[in-house]
Amino acid sequence: MLIIMAALFAFAWFAVRFQLGDLFSEVASPADADATTIADAAIALAPSNPRGYWLRGAAERSRFDQDSAADVVRFFSKAAGAGPYDHRWWAELGRANEQAGDFEPAESAYARAVELAPEYTTPRWQLGNFYLRRGRTEDAIEQLRIAAEHSKLYRGQVYAIAWNFFGRDPNFVEQFANGSADSRASLALFYASQNEPEHAIRNWNLIGAEERNKFSRDAETAARLLINHRSYAAALEFSRQSGTDPSARPGAVTNGDFESGIKQRDQPMFDWSAGRRDPKVDIALDTRVKRSGQRSLRVTFRNYGAPWLESISQTVVLVPGVRYRLKYSYRTEGLRGGSLPRLELLSAIDNSSIANSPAFDQTTGIWHEASIEFTAGEKLDGYILKIGREPCAGECPLVGTLWLDDLELSQI
């Protein structure tokens, strides 16, 4: 009985010491002023626990002292010895040896981490970056390609490293992809983030048509990234294929007859969107008064006085340098004001004016058919089509109702 009790006591004593040592090293940060003291206490309590040695080595490394490099390696070596089957300690040992300039032991430690966790992304990522820093491109590509396969999160980072390391060369970047639909979608996203629309679309189009629906969210994200970079033609293609704006086309007004309604989303891309809501401007679809089809757009002004008009607008994509004609139909009722509404075409880059229609006619009760002609800019593919108003100074009260229908763009 005494022997059993002694054994239980010894077991409890060592278990408690191990847990205390683990706790000390777990809660402390290497940057803490007393990290070294805590690490030494953790090692004394639990010399077989690798966490204490890791904390001690990390505390030495945080000193940014070249003289401490040997101590860092020594403590991380003890951590790996205490936890020989945990890839994390071997990866830390590899990093310590590399920072100390001992590249052969560093490679061995990194490789051991990969051997212990071949399906994990992080060891592959660390070994691949080591090879890249050593100029061993083929070895780096192999490890980073596997890391990209295993983790979508790391995939973009792998592409970014390759993009910057190899002089923004797509041929090198795409060696890190395995050709799967998933990797092609990630490449399209990456190129969109880098404002490389041609490469983004090229990789997207390499995905089989039947598989693209799986990546519709990626396509929408790519579209928004390209809009942020002012690459509107490529953004429209991604928006169309994502299903966000399926009827959008270059050189055309989407939903120009308003039959599809007005999309209710926070950030529309290539369809009509209502601007900031104003109680003095009412925007709605009208099924009673229309030029053709089932509905038109109705805008009612109730003594609206601001010199500018945030009403309804749409981003359209045009071919640079081409001349266009915009046809439209409108009707007014009781429209009066110091400056009247009109259609405006603005640059999507800087909101500068490209073309304006004459002010909408105040004759009540009849549909007017009108058009404006303009030439797209030589280096501009994105435009904002909107209902604006003539310039005025100060308060310009505007009242009445406007109906708009059948907007259509065509090349001349």
N, C-alpha and C positions, 0 to 999 in steps of 0.2 A: 504493500500500500504506500509506504514511504517512497519507494522507487517511482511508482506511478505518479504520485503527487509532485515529486521533484522534476519528473519529466514534463508534466503539465506546466509547472511553474517556469521551467526553462523555455518551453515552447512559447508560453505567454509573454515572457520577458523579451525574447528575441523578436516575436511578432510585433509587440508594442514598439520596440526600438525601430524596427523596419518601417512601421507605419509613421512614427514620428519623424524619422529621417525623410521619408517620402513627402510628408506634409510640409516640412520646412523648405525643402527644395522646390515644392510645387507652388507655394504661395509667394516665394521671393522672386524678385526680378533681378537679372544680372546688372541692371543699371542702379540698383539700390546701393546706398553708401555702405551698408553693412552686409552686402551680398556675400563677400568673402567669408566673414565670420559665420553667417548662417550656413554656407556651403560646408565649411569645416565641421560645424556641429552635425550637419546631416550625414557627412561621411563617417564621423565618429560613431554616430548612433546606428548607421546602417551601411557598413563598408561594402556590402554586396549589392547595394542599390545604385544603379547607374545615374539616377537623377542628381545625386549629390555631386558626383564628378562632373556631370554636364554643367551644373550651376557654377561650379568653381572655374571650369574652363571658360564659360561664357562671361563670367565676371572679369577674368583676366583679359579676355578679348575686348571687352568694352572699355578698357583703359586706353586703347589705341596706342599702345606702346610696343615698339618693335622688339624690345627686349623680352616682352612677355610671350612671344610667339612659341618658344620652346615649352613654356609652362602650359600654354593652351593645348598644344599637341599632346603633352603628357597627360593632362586631365581627360581629354577626349579619348585618348587611347585607353585609359582606365574605364571610362564609361562604356566603350565598345567591348572591353574585356568582361565587364560586369553584366552586360546585356548583349551577348554575341549574336542573338537572333533577332534583334530589333534594328531595322534598316536606318532608323533615325540617327542612332549614335554613330553608325558607320559614315553616314552622309556628313555629319558634323566633323568627324575625324578627317574626311576627305577635304572639306573646306579648310580646316585648320592647317593641314599639311600643304595645301595649295598656297595659302597665305604666307606660310613660312618658306615657300620656294622649293619644297620637296615634292616634285611633281609625280615621281613614280609611286611613292606611298599614297599620294592623293588619288591617283587613278585607281590603285588597288582598292582603296577604301570606298570610293564612289562605285566601282564595279561590284564590290561585295554588297552594297546597299541595293543595287539592281538585282543581284542574284537572290537576295532575301525577299524582295518584293517586286517580282518581274511584271506584275499587272498593275502596279501603282504608277501614277503619273510623275510624282515628285522626284523619285530617284532617277528616272529617265531624263527628266528635265535638267537635273543637276549635272549628271554625267555628260549630257549633250552640250550644255553650256561650257563645261570644262574643256571638252574637245574643241569647241569653237574658239575658246580663248587660246588654246594651244595650236591653233591653225590646222587641226585635223578635220577638214571639212566633211569628208565622206563619213567618218565615224560620227561626227556631230549630226549630220543629216539623218542617219539611221536612228539614233537615240531620240532626237527631237520629233522625228516623224511618228515614232511609236507613242511618244508623249501626247502628240496632237491627236492620234487615233483614240487614245484612252480618255481624253478630257476635252470637252468643248470649251471649257473655261480657259485652259492653257493654249488651246489651238490658236486663238487670236494673238496671244503673246509670242508663240512660235513664229507665226507669220510676220509679226512686227520685227522680231529680232532678225529674221532672214532678210526682210525688206531693207532694213537699215544697214545690216552687216555686209550685204552683197550689192550695195549701190542701187537699191530700188529696182532690181531686175526681177521681173515676174518669173523668168525661167528658173531662177534659184528658189524663189519663194515656193513655187508649185512642186518642187521636189519633196517638200515636207508634207504634201497632201497625198493621200492614197488613191485618189480618183473616185472615191465613193460619192454618192449624192450628198451625204451629210458634209463631207469635206468641201465639196464644190459650193454648197450653200454658205459655208463658213468663209471660203475664199471670196465669194461675192460680197459678203458683209464686210470683210476686211478691206477689199479694194474700194468699196463705197466709202468707208471711213477715211481712206486716204485720197479721196476724190480722183479715183482712177475709173471713170465710168465704163470705158471700153472693156477693161479687164473684168470689171464686175459683171457686166452683161454677158461677156464671153463665157465665164465660168457658170453663170446661171443657166445659160442655154445648153450647157453640156449635161445638165440634169435631165433625165428622161421626162417627157411631158406628163406621164402618168404618176411620176413621183413628186412633181413640183408642188402639188397641193399640200404635201406634208410640211413644206417649208414656207408656207404663206406668211407666217409671222416674220420670218427672216427677210422675205421680200419686202414687206411693209417697212421694216426697220431700215433696210437698204435705201428705200425710197426717201425716207425722212432724212437719212444721213446725206444723201445726194442733194436734197433740197437745201439743207444747211450749207452745203458747198456751192449752191447756185448752179448745179448741173441738172437742169430741169428736164431735158429730153430723156436722159437715162432714168431719172426719178419717175417720170410718167410711165415708162415701160415696166419698172418694178411695181409701181402702184397698180397698174392694170393687171399684171400677172398675179399679184397678191390677192386680187379680188376686192381691193379697197375701192378702186375706180375702174371697174371692168369695161365700161363703155368709153373711157377716155382715149383719145387719139391725138397725135400731133396734127396741128393745123386745123383743129376743130374746137367748137364750143361744146363742152359736155352738157347734156340735158338742156339744150338751148330752147326747147319747147316746154320745159318745166313739168313734163309728164311724169318724171321719176321723183318729183318732189324735191325738197331741200334736205340734204343729209344732216342728221343730228349727231355730230361728233365734234370733239373739242378741237381737233386740228385737221380739217379736211385738206386734201392735197390738190386734186384736179376736178373739183365739182363746186357747185355754188355753196357759199357759206355766208350766213348773216353776220354782220359786224357787231360791234358793241351795242347792246340793247339800249334804246332811248325811248322814254315814254311818249315822246313827241313824233316818233316815226314808227309806224306799224307795218310790218312786212308779213305777207301771208300769200298763200295760193288761193286763187279764185276759180271756182268751177262754174260760176254763173257768167262772168264776162271773160271771153277768151277769143283769140284770133283764129285758132284751129285746135284740134284735139280736144282734150277734156279739161284743161286748166291753163291759167296764165299766172304771172307774178303780179301781185298788187302791192303798191307802196303808197301809204297814206301819210301825209304830212299835217301835223296839227300845230301850226304856228312855230315851226322849227326855225331856230334863229342862228345856229352856229354857221360860220363861213365855210366849213368843210362838212362832208357827209360820209359817215361810216355806215353804209347801208348793206349792200350785198355785192359780193365779188367772187371771181373765179380765176385761178391760175391757168393760163393756156400756154401751150408750147407751139412755137412757130419756127419755120426753117429760116435761118439767118439770110438776109439779103433778098428774100422773096417778097413780091408785092401781093397784098391781100385785099379782099373786099369783105366787110362785115355788113350783112343785111339784118334788119330787125324790124319788128312791128310794135307800135305802141299806141296807147290811147290815154287821154287825160280827161279829168272832170274837175272843174273849179280850181284849176292850177294857177296860183298867183304868187308872186314874190319878187323881191329885189334882184335875186339871181335864181334862175330856173334850173331844174335837173337836166342832166345830159349823160351820155355814155362816155367813159374815159378809158383809155388804154395806157397803162403805165409800165415802165420797166420794173421787173421783179427784183432787179439788183439794187436800184437806188430810188425807186418810186418817181423817177423823172417822167415827164409827159411824153408820150409817143404820138398819140392822136386823140382828138375829141370830136364828138358829134355836135351838130348844132343843138341848141336848147330844145327840149321837147315842146312841140307846138301846143298852145293853150286852147285850141279849138276843141270844144267839148263834144263827146259822143260819137266820134268816128275813129276808125283805125287808120293810122298812118303807116305807110311802108317807106323805109328810109335805108340809107347805107352810107358807110364811110370807107375810104380807101387809104391805105398806108403801106409803107415798106418796112419790113422787119429789119432790125439792126444787123450789121455785118457780123458781130460777135455776140449776139444776144439771142437766146432761145426761150427765155421765160418772161411772161407778161402777165399783168394783172388787169382783168376786164372788170369794170365796176360801174355802178350808178353813182355819179358824182354831181357836182353843181358848178355853175359859172362862178368865176371869182367875184368876191364882194368884200367890202371893207366894213368891219364891225358887225353889228347885228343885221341880218338879212332875213326877216320873217318869210317863211314859205308855208303855204297851205294848199290843200287839194289832194287829188288822187291820181296816180300814174299806174297804168297796166303795161306790162312788157311781155312779148311773146315772140317765138320763132326766130331766135338769133342763129345765124348761120355764117360760118367763115368759108371762104373759097379763095383759091389762088387765082390771080389775074394773069 
